[in-house]
Amino acid sequence: MAKKNMQVTKVPMPEQAPEIRNKNFDEVALGYTQEMAIVEAGRCLNCKNSPCVKGCPVNVPIPAFISKLAQGEFEDAYQTIVLENALPAICGRVCPQENQCEGKCVRGIKGEPVAIGRLERFAADYHMKHHKGASDPVQKNGKKVAVVGSGPSGLTCAGELVKKGYDVSVFEALHKAGGVLSYGIPEFRLPKDLVAAEIKNIEDQGVSIDTNIIVGRSITVDELTEEGYDAVFIGSGAGLPGFLHIPGENLLGVYSANEFLTRVNLMKGFQFPKTPTPVKIGENVAVVGAGNVAMDSARTAKRLGAKNVYIVYRRSIEEAPARAEELHHAEEEGIIFKFLNNPSEIIGDDKGDVAGLKIVKQQLGEPDASGRRRPVPIKGSDYELAVQTVIIAIGQKPNPLIRRTTPGLSCESWGGIIVDEDTMETSKKNIYAGGDTVTGAATVILAMGAGKKAAAAIDQKLSLS
């Protein structure tokens, strides 16, 4: 019998010291040891109604895998997780557990919830280190499914379908699979060799991934069905960045967060001039926005050598969309927060480079349609902040390419593909969609949940045909 742990706080996660990690791209959180994992797993009450599972978008059997960890049965814990989640090492690192599984944990009522994410990460890391066996072959059912995009929704849909006997082909626009997992999340939060290992695991099960294929240019959705695919799942993400539409956004040294992080993560811009991908980082950098992507951009800029990095956000910290952990890590690493500040102009020098940011201070008024209090400018509060780089991180929308090249595909006015909420099927027969291309930019785990739901619906429909 595993020893119960009634401590009200989680076992702390070992981390690099802030003054060291803000100068390197190594992973910040170092992971639990076996002893730490067993002790933390002992905090789980193994509730009969499992509220934590209800908070998980992919329905991981959380008490079951934690019970295995508490007994020291680490590989069994991993195998329990992957019954429902094909990307546990990734989810253990980037899921907002505080709003999902851990947010429902009974232990959180009178203390901290069980560290479900940290334990999931431990189980996945243990498996990767100790087990390299290939998957058992699955009997094919003779049906083919095409998946557009190799991000979390596409990979999940593909992984679920290949286990059911489908021939699955994934088409990725970039030269490397992974979507936002590869280009959007920094190495210090999500190591890329780990992403590659999780993707290889899905490929080893029989999924084919073709890169440098832009669906909508190289081939259309309708052409995929004409080539014999019985169903198509669109998981192309939200790669179209939003901008401020203020003067100066065309100056040298202004990036969308999407471009900035792609240059650094996927194109190794941090190695310039060893690689041909420059990233212009001045002594002073302003990142506009306060979501997770803004924190990633700011912390990356700091690691690239910026002396001062500012988060400029028009609302207060209470309205900031970023995870509390990301805000905390950014503050520890020396990021400077300028809340209730809104840019009105990017100032350039006579060479066309960024020289500063004109800012208007704000105060919060009545709530707007999002439920957050609307920022209102304070008259006469304008000032200039001297910066040489500006990164815009105010959200992304789906790229319009697929909707423009797929006649009959119903979409929202802002670009999201409209689907049946129960099946994820679009207005076109046997064409499904999920993840950010439906919801707009959201979380990895929600995208995975959509991919999983679509795979179940595809299987149910095709198995009857």
Sequence and secondary structure as in RCSB ss.txt:
>XXXX:A:sequence
MAKKNMQVTKVPMPEQAPEIRNKNFDEVALGYTQEMAIVEAGRCLNCKNSPCVKGCPVNVPIPAFISKLAQGEFE
DAYQTIVLENALPAICGRVCPQENQCEGKCVRGIKGEPVAIGRLERFAADYHMKHHKGASDPVQKNGKKVAVVGS
GPSGLTCAGELVKKGYDVSVFEALHKAGGVLSYGIPEFRLPKDLVAAEIKNIEDQGVSIDTNIIVGRSITVDELT
EEGYDAVFIGSGAGLPGFLHIPGENLLGVYSANEFLTRVNLMKGFQFPKTPTPVKIGENVAVVGAGNVAMDSART
AKRLGAKNVYIVYRRSIEEAPARAEELHHAEEEGIIFKFLNNPSEIIGDDKGDVAGLKIVKQQLGEPDASGRRRP
VPIKGSDYELAVQTVIIAIGQKPNPLIRRTTPGLSCESWGGIIVDEDTMETSKKNIYAGGDTVTGAATVILAMGA
GKKAAAAIDQKLSLS
>XXXX:A:secstr
       SS     B  HHHHTT  S SB    HHHHHHHHTT    SS HHHHT TT   HHHHHHHHHTT HH
HHHHHHTTT S HHHHHHHS GGGTTGGG GGGGSS    HHHHHHHHHHHHHHH           S EEEEE  
SHHHHHHHHHHHTTT EEEEE SSSSS THHHHTS TTTS HHHHHHHHHHHHHTT EEE S  BTTTB HHHHH
HTT SEEEE     EE     TTTTSBTEEEHHHHHHHHHTS GGGTTSSS      SEEEEE  SHHHHHHHHH
HHHTT SEEEEEESS GGG  S HHHHHHHHHTT EEEESEEEEEEEE TTSBEEEEEEEEEEEEEE TTSSEEE
EE TT  EEE  SEEEE S EE  THHHHTSTT  B TTS B   TTT B SSTTEEE THHHHSS  HHHHHHH
HHHHHHHHHHHHTT 
